[in-house]
Amino acid sequence: MAQVLVVDDDATLAEVVIGYLERAGHRTRHASTGADALAEVRALPPDLMLLDLMLPEVDGIEVCRQVRAEHPHLRVLMLTALGEAEDRIAGLEVGADDYVTKPFSPRELVLRVAALLRRGDASAGSSQLLVAGAVTVDPLARRATREGLELALTNRELDLLAFLMEHPGQAFSRAELMHQVWGWTFGDQSTVTVHVRRLREKVETDPKSPTLIQTVWGIGYRLERA
């Protein structure tokens, strides 16, 4: 099972979440501030970080930004208050892989943790290199490059890019991408929009005039090899 770092300044909530995670077989550590969370990750990176958005000293957005810069493949599941749509988008933009809104069921949270860990493991199954223009993805190594330089992609970004490269020229709606890439049958479709925008910033010569990941108006997105 995985090692999970629970980052939340609500001691009661953290205790409940840790109890459910440990009963599911995971090993846990706890940090109550953003500064402590960064220190924990730097000392021993976990498999997944469960990160509250509202933290003392250093907030969850900044923690995620710093962690993502240092550990691009560490899975981050962010906790946000119900109705904070802008904060959820901000979390995704700095590299969070997923989010759960409070209040939540601890059992549902454990299932989301398991799904996120499982998606990361399953996505490394193909050994065939994927190539589109100057971009190459090695699914087995979980590595992407552009013109020979490695790209700092999150797990979710890498999964999305690899999926599009496996289906060149095919248009997918945002709902289809959520379901086929990440296994979601419901959720905020702006998640896909945010990740496409982040991907374009990393793989396109001019993100404002993309030639690789193209918008299909009224449908969604498609990838062009050339």
N, C-alpha and C positions, 0 to 999 in steps of 0.2 A: 504493500500500500504506500501511499504518498506521504510526504512531509508537508504540512500546511502551516503557514504562519498566519495567525489570526491577529489583525490589527484593528483594535477598537478600544476607545476609552471608557465605554460602558462595561464595567466589570461584570455585572449580572448577565448582560447579553453575551459577552465573550465566554463566560463560564458555561452557559447553555449550549452555545455553538460548539465549543471545544468538546463538551460531553457527547454530543451527537456525532461529531467527526471521529472521536476516539472509539465510540461504539461501532462505527462503520469500519474500523481497522486502521485509520490514519494516525500518524504521529503528529503532534501539534506543538507549536510554540506560540507565545503570546507577547504582543507589544501594545502598550497603551498610548504611545505618542508616535508622531511621524518620525521624530529623530531616532527613537528606539527602533522603529521598524527598519529604517535605513541601516542602522548599525547591525541589526540581526541579519539582514540580507547580505551585507558585505562580509560578515563573519562566516556565514554558512547559508548559501542560497537555498531556499526551500523549493519544492516542486510547484507549489501554488501559494499565492498570497491572497488572503481574503481581507480586503482593504476598505475600511470605512472612509467615506468622503470627508466627514467633519472630524478633524483631529486637532488637538492642541499642538502648538509649536510649529509643526510643518503639516499642512493639510494634505488630504489624500491625493489631490491632483498633482501637487509637487512631488510627493513620494513616488507616485506612479511615473512621473516624468523622469526622475532620477534613476529609478530602478530599471525602467525600460532602456535608458541610455547605456546602462552598465550590463544588463542581463536581458537582451532582446527576446529570449525564448522562455523566460519565466512567465508562467500563466498568472494573470491577475484578474480576480473576480471582485468587482467593486460593489460596495453597499451604498445605496443612496436613498434619501427620503422620498416618499411618494409625492409625485408632482414636480420634482426638480428635473424637468426635462433638459434644461440647458446644462445643468451640472452633469447629467448622464452623458450628454454629447461631449462635453469637455473631457470627461474621463476617457471616453472612447478615442478622442482625438490625441490624447497623450499616450495611448497605447493599451488601455484596459481591454482584456479579451471578452469580458462579459460583465453584466451588472445584475443585481437583484435589488428590488425596491423594498424598503421597510414600510409597514411591518411584513414579515415573511414567516413562512413555516420553516422551522429548523430542518424538518425532514426534506422539504423541497430544496432547501439550500444544499443539503448533503447530496441530493440527486444532481443538482446543477454542478457541484464540484466534481462528482464522478463523471458526468458527461463531458466537462471541459478537459479533464485528464484523459479520458478515453479518446476524444477527438484528436488531441495532440499525438497520442500513440498511434492511432489508426492511420493518420494522414501520412505516415512515413512508410507506407506499405509498398509503393511503387519504386522500382529501381531505375526506371527509364528517365533519362535527362529530358527536360522540356525546354524548348528553345523558341523564342519569339523575338525577332529582330536582334537587338543587342542584349536581351535579357535571357538568362539561363537559370532554370530551377532544378536542383537535385533533390527530389522528394525524400530519398532515403537518408541523405545527410542533413536534411532540413536546412538547406542553404540556397540562397539566390544571389546572382551576380548581374551586374550591368557593365558591359564593356570590360569584363574581367575584375571589376571591383565589387567586393561583397556588399550587399544591401542589408541594412539593419531593419529587418521586418519582424513584426510580432507574429506569434503563432497564427492568429486569425488572419492577418494580412497574407502570410505565406500560403495558408490553406486556400484563400480566395484566389490569389494569383495562380496557384497550381491548377485549381479547378478550371479557371477560364482558359489557361494554356492547354489544358487537356481537351477543350471543346472550342477550338478556334473558329471564328465566324458565326458561332451560334449565339443568338440573343437570349438572355435570361431576364426575367422580371426580378425585382428585389425579393419578392416572396419566395420565388424558386431558389434564389441564391441562399437565402436564410435557411431553407429546408435542406437543400442538397449539399451545401458546404458545411453548415454548422449544426444541422439536425434540428432546427427550430421549426415547430409547426405554428407558432404564433410569436408575436413580439413587435417591437417598434422597428419599422422598416428603415427608419433614418439611420439605424446601425450600419446598413449596407452602404448608404450614401456616404457616411463618414469614412468608412474603410476604403471605399473606392477613391475618395479624395486623397486620403493619406497615401494610398498606393501610387496614384498618379504623381504625387510630389516626389516619389522615390524612383519611379521607373521611366517617367516621360522626360524627354528633352525640354518640352515646354508644357507644364501641367495645365496651363490655361487653354492650350490647343492640343489636346491629347491625340496621338496617332495610334497608340497601342490599345488602351482601354477606352472604347468609344461608347458614348451614350446613344441609345436607340430610343428616340423620343416616343413616349407613350407606352414603352415596353420596359426597358431597363438598360442593360449593358451587354456588350460583346467585346471579345478580344480579336484584334487583327494581327496576324503574324508579321506582316511587313510594315 
